[in-house]
Amino acid sequence: MSIVTQSYPKTNLRRARSVFYRGFSLLALALVAGPAIWLVAGVVVEAVPHWQWSVLTTLSQGTSGGLENALLGTLVLMAGVLVLAGGVGVLTGIYLSELVRPRRNGAPGGGVLRIAVDVLSGFPSIVLGYVGYVALCVGLHWGYSLLAALIILSLMVVPYIAKSTESALRQVPTNYREGAEALGMPVGYALRRVVIKSALPGIVTGLLIALAVAGGETAPLLYTAGASNNLPTFAFLHQPISYLTYYVWTDYNQPTPQAHYVSYDAALILIVLVLLLLVSARLIVARTQRHAESTR
């Protein structure tokens, strides 16, 4: 009776391969995260020594002054994107995940809408900004305005919200839907009270990340929002509005030190806003996971 023996790589060779792939992974991570950390550290080093809290309560005066109008304008833009893009994106994700019937071969349905979302997510932001300038600011004679900026920013982030919503809904276990159906719940009630409620953390995470993306954009706003040294009001729907990235981009190229301080202050405020949104998303996910584990 012959015994079939199988040869295994030597222990040293396996360890060498493990060390190589681990080092290669760390190198790839450093290449991705290194430039981002370097940029954030550079902004903090330049902004903190000259930081003054009055920058948050003072209006901008050209290349000097504060950033109260820009901060409030950025918050208004983010709130408008949350309402406009959030509503459209979440409804699109719900439709693609729950209401579209799959094809006969098992592929997901919603062909035209799904293709439109994929195509829209591939457009560069500067292209969307130029299209918004030609179609809205010039074609419809809106000029630089808050409404034009909101439409273009919403078009840019709707695909992110739709895909994150669809992904969150598809991760809801099938037995949740089957249990709701077995209890005699109507489809709409079960979708609202069971499925969407279970997927809410993923949906909220997608919304927060989309807001972070919208708040950090520059090119679409340069073509559509313009700039203003005044505080935003309800009348600003058809008037230019200020935002933080405008001062980051404009004042950095100015020759005066005061303009550079304003640019770094705007970048620091923007970094804090984005970090707050990202940390909020992580906290929501972590809290939801702990709640799910405690209820098992």
N, C-alpha and C positions, 0 to 999 in steps of 0.2 A: 504494500500500500504506500503510494507516494504522497508526500506532504508538499503542498504548494506553498512556497515561501514567497513573501512580498517584501521587496527591498524599500526602505524608507530613507529619505535624505538624512544625512548626518545632523546631529544636534547643532553643531557649530554653524552649519550651512543654513539651517532654519533660523537660527538666531540672527545671523548676518542679514538674511532677507528681511526679517522682521524689523531690524534696526534701520535698514535701508528704506523700506517703505514708510516707516514712521518718520524718519528724517525728511524724506521727500514730501510727506504730507505737511509737516511743520514748515518746510520751506515754501510750499504753495500758500499756506495760510499767512506766512509773513509777507509774501509778495502781494497778497490781497489786502491784508489789514495794515501793513506797514505804511503805505502812503496815506491812508485815511488817518491813522494815529499821528503821523507827522504833520498833516495839515491841521488837525484839531489842536495839537500841542503848539504849533506855530501861532495859531490865532489866540490861544489862551496866553501865551508868553507875551504877545504884542499888546493884547487888549487889557489885561489885568492891571499892569502898572499905571495906566492912565485912566482907569475906569472911574466914572463918577455916576452916582445914582440919579443925578439930575437929568441924565440923558433919557431916562424913561418918562420924564414929565415936562420936557422942553420940546417945542416944535423945531423942525429943521429949518435952517436958514442958508440955503444953498449948500456950500461945502462945509458948513459949521453948524453949531446949534446941537439940538438933541434929535431923538428918534421916536418921539411920542406918536407922531402922525404915521410913521412907517410901521411901528409895532401894532397900532390899532388897525391900520389898513391890512396888515398881514392876517390878523385875527379875523377881520371881516371877510377876507377872501377865503380863509379856511372854513369859516362857518357857512358861507355860501356854497362852497364845494361840498361840505358835509350834507347839506340839504339837497342840492341839485344832483350831484354825482352819486351821493349815498342812496337816494331814493331810486334813481334809475338803475344803478349797479346792483343793488340788493334785489330789486324786482326781476332784473334780468337773470341773476343767478338762481333765484327761486324758480323762474320759468324753465330754465335750461335743465335744472336738476329734478324738479318734481312734476312739471306739467307737460313736458315734451315726451312723446312716446319714442322708445328706441327703434331703430330700423330693424328689418327682418334678419339681417346678418349679425345683430347684436351691437352694432355701432351706435354711439349716442346720436340722438336726433337734434333737431333745431339747426339744420345745415346752414341756412342763410344767415341767421342771427349769430351762430357760432363763428362762422367765417368772418363776419363783420367785426366781432369782438377781437378775434385773432389779428386781423389786419390793422385795426385801430391801435392795438397794443404795440405794433411794430413801427408806427410812425415816429420819427424824431420830433422832439418837442419844438424845435425851432421851425420845422415845417408846419406844424399845427399853428404856431404863432403867426407865421406869415400868411397862412390860409385865413386865419381869423382876421388879420389886418385887412386883407384884400376883400373878404366877403362881408365882414361886419363893420369894421371901421370906415372903409372906403365905399364898398358896395351899398350898404344900408345907411351910410352917412351917420353912423353912430359916433365916429371919432374915437379917441382914447376914452375908455369908460370901464366902470366896474362890471357892467353887464357883459360886455365882450370878453373881459378877462375871465369871468366866472364860467362862461360857456366853453371857452377853450380849455381852461384847467379841468373842467368836468369831463370834457371829451377825452382828455389825456389820462385821467385816473379811473374812468368808468370800467375799462377792461380789468384793472387790478381788483376792483371791488367785486365785479361779476364773477371772476374766476375764484377768488377767495370764498365768496358766498357759496358758489356751486360746490367747491371742494369741501367746505364745512358741512354742507347738507348731505353730501354723499358719504361722509364719515359717520353719520348717524346710523346706528345698528338697524337692520331690517326688522328685527323683532319689535322695535318701538312702533313702527308703522303697523305691523301685523297685530300687535296688542291693541292699538287704538281702533283698528278696524274690527277686531273681535268684540270690543266693548260697544260697538255700534256708533262710534263717533263719526259725524260727517267729515268728508275729506278736508274741507276748509278749516274746520275746527281742529281736527287732528294735526293738520299742517301748522296751524298757528300755535297751539298749546303744547304740542309734543315735539314735532320735528324741529321747527325754528327755535324753540326754547332750548333744545339740546345743542343746536349748532350756533347759538348766539355768541359764545366766546370767540369762535373762529370768525364769525361775521364782524364782530367789533374789532378784532385784531386787524382784519383787512381794511376796515374803515380808518383806523388810526394810522396804519402804514401809508395808505393813500393820502391822508392829510399831511403826513410828513413829506411825502414826495411833492405834493402841491405847494406846501409852504417853502420848499427849497428851490423852486423853479425860478428861472430868470428870463430866458429867451421868449417864452410865450407872453410874459407880462410886458416886456419891453415893446412888443408889437401891438398890444391891446390895451393895457392899463395906463400906459404913460407914466406920469408922476405928478405929485402935488405936495405942496408944503402945508396944506390945511388938514384939519381933522376930518375923517369920513363922517358923512351924514346921510340921511335917507335920500337927499337930493343927488348923492354921488352915484346913483345907479347909472346915469348917463353922463358922468363926468370922470376925469382922471382920478386915480387913487394911488396913494403911495404904498410902498412895501419895502421890506428889509433888504431883499436881494438887489434892489435898485442901487442902494447906497453902497453895498458891498462891491458891486461891479463898477459904479461910476466914480466914487470917491477914491478908490484904490489907485486909479490912474491920474489923480490930480497931484500937482507938485508940492502942495502945502502939507506940513505935518498934521495940522488940525483936520484936514480931510482924511488923512490916513487913520487918525484916531476914530473918526466917525465910521469909517469902513470896517475897522476891526471890532468896534463896539457892535455894529449891526451883525457882523458874522458871529460874534459870541452869543448875542441874544438868539439868533437863529439856531445855533448849535444847541442851546439850552432848550428851546422849544421842541426841536426834533428829538432830543434825548428824552424829554418828558413824555412825548408820545410813544416812543419805542419802549421805554420802561413801563408805561401804563399797559401797553399791549402784553408785555411779558408777565406782569403781575396778574392780569386778567386770566391768562392761560394757566399760570401756576395755581391761582386760587381755584379755578375750575377743576383742574386735575386733582387737587386735594379734596374738593367737595365730592368729586366722582368716586375717589377711592374710599371716602368715609361712608358713602351710601351703599357700597357693595356688600 
